[in-house]
């Protein structure tokens, strides 16, 4: 009785199966095939942490509770760890689904937003400042912008063209923060009648009021700078959309 001969493709498939089931040959096979990390996923992870940090920042501005401030600082540490890991992944990647420079800019831009959230809390602690309505409004606008950024980056792997709308929301959030900043500064340096009534016999009181004004100006300026970082991240999102859609 003649021996049954399998078709060539079936014999080849059996050989491949034996090779891949051998641990040694599997490692050799894997080492020869370039691995492309999921950069959409790792940037999304950073955006998610950033959104958490901005929620905590708004909560801190609403309540002035130190627990909220500590949460912002803890999330910043987690964000730093993710950023450093992502940098290593980017440096070791054989190929990327988009321009390497844009991935680098996205990693850095999102991390900078989290950094500014932490340093805002830290400055308020150092300067012994309590939140006010202007700081709260700016923090809320920053959170809205970060939420749009998060949504936009999550769309890149599926519907990148639609992320243009989110990038525009991010840019608008930055402009709204600047409007509130200018309003806050104008209100801060508006000398009221009580201040006018102070005279040279009360230099200590006058000095205290002036110092308070400049401390609060520092807080407003820092939140304005946070909006600048948000705008940069929005620009990166837009550039990536143009590239891959």
Phi, psi and omega in degrees: 000131183285148181284134180291128178253126179282152174301155183303318183294330179286321177296321180295319180297323179293322179295315180299319180299317179294321180297313184288337178276353176271121184303319183293310181292331178294318179296321178295318180297315181296322182292338181268352181255119182300137179258127179251109180296159178274089184289335175299317183292319184287328175288322177300322179298319177297317180298322180296317178294321179298317179297320176298317181297320180289326174299317179294323179296316178297318177300321178295319180292332180282325190244338186062026179276130182296334178299322178292320178296320178295325178295320176301316182291324177293320179292327176295320177297317179297320178297321177297319179297317179295319180299313181297319177297318180294326177296319178296315179300317180296317181294329184266351185290135178287321181216159180226150182283352179212177182301134181301320181297322179293322176297316178300314180297322179295314180301313183290316185297315180295320179296323180296325177299315179296319179301318181292327176298317180293314183291334174297313177298318182296318179295322178295325177293313183295318183273000180056047181258140172261150179297151172231182185295325180291315179297320179296316181297318179295319179296320179295320178293322176297319178297318178299319179295319179293322177298320177294322177297317179300313180297317181298314180293328178291338180278344190300325185278348183238304182229068187300326182299329182287344181287349177300320180298321180291322177298324178291324176297320178299314181296320179295322179300319178297318180294321178295321177299318180296323178296316179294322179301312180296322177295319180295319180294318179298318179291323184296319184263015173279107183285120182270177184295327180297318178293321180296331182286340179289140180236188185293346179283352180234056184296327181295320179294316179299315181297318179300318180294320179295318179298318178299321180298316183285330174297314181292326176299323179298320178295313180299318180297322181294319178293325176296319177295327176299320178295326176299318178294322177299316180298321178298318178297321177296322177296321178297316178301315180297316180299321180292320179300314180300324183287319190255348184267000000 
